[in-house]
Every structure is written in C-alpha cells, then in structure tokens.
Amino acid sequence: MSVAFAASLAALALLDSTSVGTLFVPVVLMLSPGRPRVVPILYYLATITVFYLTIGVLVALGGGVLRTGLGSVFAGDRGYWLELAAGVALFALSFRFDPKRRAAKGKSPTATWTERVHRTTGSRRALIALAIMAGTLEVATMFPYLGAIAMLAGVAWPIQVAVLAVYCVVMVLPALLLLALRTALSERVTPILERANTWFQRHATSATGWILAIVGFLLVRDAAYQLGFFAQMGGASAGS
C-alpha cells in the first residue's frame, strides 16, 4: 500500500469524522453542564465504530461476491474505469446541492439531533440506541466510507478488514480528542465545543455537497493512478 493510497484513505476517514453521528452528537453530549459523562460517551463512540465496521465488512463482502459473479465486467482495467466513472458522477452530483434552498426546508437536521441527544438523559442503553440510529440513518450518505471500500476492492480480504478497522478508529479520533480535552480542561474547552456546534448548525446542509466533491475527486485520482494516467503524463513530459 503506497503512501499516497494510505493518505487518501486517511482523508476519507477524516471526512467521515465530521458527520452528525461521529462528531456533532458527541459534541452535544460534551456540552452538558459540569463534567462530561465519559463512559456513556465512550459507549456511544464504540457502538458507532463497530456499526460502521460491520456495515463496511458487509458491503465489501457483497462487492466481492458481485465481482466474482461479474468477473468479466470488473476484470483488469474495467473495474478502474467503473471507479473513474463513479468518481466523475459523484463530483458532478455535488453541484446539485444548494445550501440555501435545502436550509429553507423545515427544521434543521442538527436541531432534530439535538433534541434526540437531550432525550437520552445520559443512559448508556439510550446512547447505544442513538448511535445505532445515527449510523443507520447515515448509511445512505456515507460516501467517504463507500469510496474507501471501492478503493480497497483489489486488496486481499484480511487486509481489507484490517484497514477498515483502522479507518473506523480514525473516524472517531477527533471526537475522542475533544472528549479528552473536555475531561482534562473542563469548562475551558466549552468555547471550542460551542464553535463546533455552531459550525454544524450553519454548514450541515452544505457539507454533503463538499463531501461528494472530495470523494469523487479521490476516486478519480485513484482510478487515474491505477490506469497509469500519471505515468503517461510523466513520460510525455520527459519526452518533450
């Protein structure tokens, strides 16, 4: 696995770390007055990590079965051409997201999630259920994760699972870092959490468009590399 490939996966994981389920909900939990209830929040983060990993393994397994059944379609460079087409399609789709038009449609998604978080009242079981709900509702929009799974399509199965596990851990690292700071520094971290909360409320509707564009770019970049486009460009430059 090249450094560039690993860096692309890390970039996708960090994109996933900014979703409602992986960061916004933990931030709302940490904004509760007084010292944060660390163990319940860790239960929440562990649950959503395991949920994402399970979904990733199932999707990768299903993709492997599909590639086996349609081997002639995905064989050789055809699979990378399909990845290239998917990346271009996602990049084009990102332009259809109009933040102002979508923000005008009813209650903000972040307001709904804030209400759900407040209803958990710190219960571990309620937080675990909340994590499963967040992961389930985000399945259809986990574009960075699906992009990472697509990039791992040609990798051996055990390595795929190991990389997906590391990916899911990286995905919750920002929330874990904020939780550590909130525990160690108490109310001194509150302004940072409040700014993160405000950012989500203002930009949650436009984030999907940016995520689509970035995932599309990374898929195009990976497919172009696998198809040798960069090598051809380098050879052409050297020849001139």
For each residue, the residues with C-beta under 8 A, 3 or more apart:
1: 5 6 155 163
2: 5 6
3: 6 7
4: 7 8 225
5: 1 2 8 9 151 222
6: 1 2 3 9 10
7: 3 4 10 11
8: 4 5 11 12 151 218 221 222
9: 5 6 12 13 148 151 152 163 167
10: 6 7 13 14 170
11: 7 8 14 15 214 218
12: 8 9 15 16 144 145 147 148 167 215 218
13: 9 10 16 17 144 148 167 168 170 171
14: 10 11 17 18 170 171 174
15: 11 12 18 144 211 214 215
16: 12 13 19 22 52 142 144 145 167 171
17: 13 14 22 23 170 171 172 173 174 175
18: 14 15 22 23 174 207
19: 16 22 23 24 138 141 142
20: 23 24 25 109 110 113 134 138 200 204
21: 24 25 48 131 134 135 137 138
22: 16 17 18 19 25 26 48 171 172 174 175
23: 17 18 19 20 26 27 174 175 196 200
24: 19 20 21 27 28 110 113 197 200 204
25: 20 21 22 28 29 44 113 117 130 131 134
26: 22 23 29 30 41 44 45 175 178 179
27: 23 24 30 31 175 178 193 196 197 200
28: 24 25 31 113 114 117 118 197
29: 25 26 32 36 37 40 41 44 117 127
30: 26 27 36 41 178 179 182 189 193
31: 27 28 190 193 194 197
32: 29 36 37 122
33:
34:
35: 183 186
36: 29 30 32 41 179 182 183
37: 29 32 40 41 122
38: 41 42 179 183
39: 42 43 124
40: 29 37 43 44 122 123 124 127
41: 26 29 30 36 37 38 44 45 127 179
42: 38 39 45 46 179
43: 39 40 46 47 124 127 128 131
44: 25 26 29 40 41 47 48 127 128 130 131
45: 26 41 42 48 49 131 172 175 176 179
46: 42 43 49 50
47: 43 44 50 51 127 128 131 132 135
48: 21 22 44 45 51 52 131 132 134 135 172
49: 45 46 52 53 168 169 171 172
50: 46 47 53 54 168
51: 47 48 54 55 131 132 135 136
52: 16 48 49 55 56 135 142 145 168 171
53: 49 50 56 57 164 165 168
54: 50 51 57 58
55: 51 52 58 59 135 139 142 145
56: 52 53 59 60 145 148 149 164 167 168
57: 53 54 60 61 161 164
58: 54 55 61 62
59: 55 56 62 63 146 149
60: 56 57 63 64 149 152 153 157 160 161 164
61: 57 58 64 65
62: 58 59 65 66
63: 59 60 66 67 149 150 153
64: 60 61 67 68 157
65: 61 62 68 69
66: 62 63 69 70 74
67: 63 64 70 71 74 79 153
68: 64 65 71
69: 65 66
70: 66 67 73 74
71: 67 68 74 75
72: 75
73: 70 78 79 82
74: 66 67 70 71 78 79 82 153
75: 71 72 78 79
76: 79
77: 80 81 226 227
78: 73 74 75 81 82
79: 67 73 74 75 76 82 83 153 154
80: 77 83 84 223 226 227
81: 77 78 84 85 223 227
82: 73 74 78 79 85 86
83: 79 80 86 87 150 151 153 219 222 223 226
84: 80 81 87 88 219 220 223 224 227
85: 81 82 88 89
86: 82 83 89 90 150 216 219
87: 83 84 90 91 215 216 217 218 219 220 221 222 223
88: 84 85 91 92 216 220
89: 85 86 92 93 216
90: 86 87 93 94 143 147 212 213 215 216 219
91: 87 88 94 212 213 216 217 220
92: 88 89 95 216
93: 89 90 96 212 216
94: 90 91 97 209 210 211 212 213 216
95: 92 209
96: 93 209
97: 94 102 205 206 208 209 212
98: 101 102
99: 102 103 203 205 206 209
100: 103 104
101: 98 104 105
102: 97 98 99 105 205 206
103: 99 100 108 205
104: 100 101
105: 101 102
106:
107: 111 112
108: 103 111 112 201 204 205
109: 20 112 113 204 205
110: 20 24 113 114 200 201 204
111: 107 108 114 115 201
112: 107 108 109 115 116
113: 20 24 25 28 109 110 116 117 134
114: 28 110 111 117 118
115: 111 112 118 119
116: 112 113 119 120 130 133
117: 25 28 29 113 114 120 130
118: 28 114 115 121
119: 115 116 126
120: 116 117 123 126 127 130
121: 118 126
122: 32 37 40 126 127
123: 40 120 126 127
124: 39 40 43 127 128
125: 128 129
126: 119 120 121 122 123 129 130
127: 29 40 41 43 44 47 120 122 123 124 130 131
128: 43 44 47 124 125 131 132
129: 125 126 132 133
130: 25 44 116 117 120 126 127 133 134
131: 21 25 43 44 45 47 48 51 127 128 134 135
132: 47 48 51 128 129 135 136
133: 116 129 130 136 137
134: 20 21 25 48 113 130 131 137 138
135: 21 47 48 51 52 55 131 132 138 139
136: 51 132 133 139
137: 21 133 134 140
138: 19 20 21 134 135 141 142
139: 55 135 136 142
140: 137
141: 19 138 208
142: 16 19 52 55 138 139 145 146
143: 90 146 147 211 212 215
144: 12 13 15 16 147 148 211 214 215
145: 12 16 52 55 56 142 148 149 167
146: 59 142 143 149 150 215
147: 12 90 143 144 150 151 215 218 219
148: 9 12 13 56 144 145 151 152 164 167
149: 56 59 60 63 145 146 152 153 164
150: 63 83 86 146 147 153 219
151: 5 8 9 83 147 148 218 219 222
152: 9 60 148 149 155 159 160 163 164
153: 60 63 67 74 79 83 149 150
154: 79
155: 1 152 159 160 163
156: 159 160
157: 60 64 160 161
158: 161 162
159: 152 155 156 162 163
160: 60 152 155 156 157 163 164
161: 57 60 157 158 164 165
162: 158 159 165 166
163: 1 9 152 155 159 160 166 167
164: 53 56 57 60 148 149 152 160 161 167 168
165: 53 161 162 168 169
166: 162 163 169 170
167: 9 12 13 16 56 145 148 163 164 170 171
168: 13 49 50 52 53 56 164 165 171 172
169: 49 165 166 172 173
170: 10 13 14 17 166 167 173
171: 13 14 16 17 22 49 52 167 168
172: 17 22 45 48 49 168 169 175 176
173: 17 169 170 176 177
174: 14 17 18 22 23 177 178
175: 17 22 23 26 27 45 172 178 179
176: 45 172 173 179 180
177: 173 174 180 181
178: 26 27 30 174 175 181 182 189 192 193 196
179: 26 30 36 38 41 42 45 175 176 182 183
180: 176 177 183 184
181: 177 178 184 185 189 192
182: 30 36 178 179 185 186 189 193
183: 35 36 38 179 180 186
184: 180 181
185: 181 182 188 189
186: 35 182 183 189
187: 190
188: 185 191
189: 30 178 181 182 185 186 192 193
190: 31 187 193 194
191: 188 194 195
192: 178 181 189 195 196
193: 27 30 31 178 182 189 190 196 197
194: 31 190 191 197 198
195: 191 192 198 199
196: 23 27 178 192 193 199 200
197: 24 27 28 31 193 194 200 201
198: 194 195 201 202
199: 195 196 202 203
200: 20 23 24 27 110 196 197 203 204
201: 108 110 111 197 198 204
202: 198 199
203: 99 199 200 206 207
204: 20 24 108 109 110 200 201 207
205: 97 99 102 103 108 109 208
206: 97 99 102 203 209 210
207: 18 203 204 210 211
208: 97 141 205 211 212
209: 94 95 96 97 99 206 212 213
210: 94 206 207 213 214
211: 15 94 143 144 207 208 214 215
212: 90 91 93 94 97 143 208 209 215 216
213: 90 91 94 209 210 216 217
214: 11 15 144 210 211 217 218
215: 12 15 87 90 143 144 146 147 211 212 218 219
216: 86 87 88 89 90 91 92 93 94 212 213 219 220
217: 87 91 213 214 220 221
218: 8 11 12 87 147 151 214 215 221 222
219: 83 84 86 87 90 147 150 151 215 216 222 223
220: 84 87 88 91 216 217 223 224
221: 8 87 217 218 224 225
222: 5 8 83 87 151 218 219 225 226
223: 80 81 83 84 87 219 220 226 227
224: 84 220 221 227 229 230
225: 4 221 222 228 229 230
226: 77 80 83 222 223
227: 77 80 81 84 223 224
228: 225 231 232
229: 224 225 232 233
230: 224 225 233 234
231: 228 234 235
232: 228 229 235 236
233: 229 230 236 237
234: 230 231 237 238
235: 231 232 238 239
236: 232 233 239 240
237: 233 234 240
238: 234 235
239: 235 236
240: 236 237
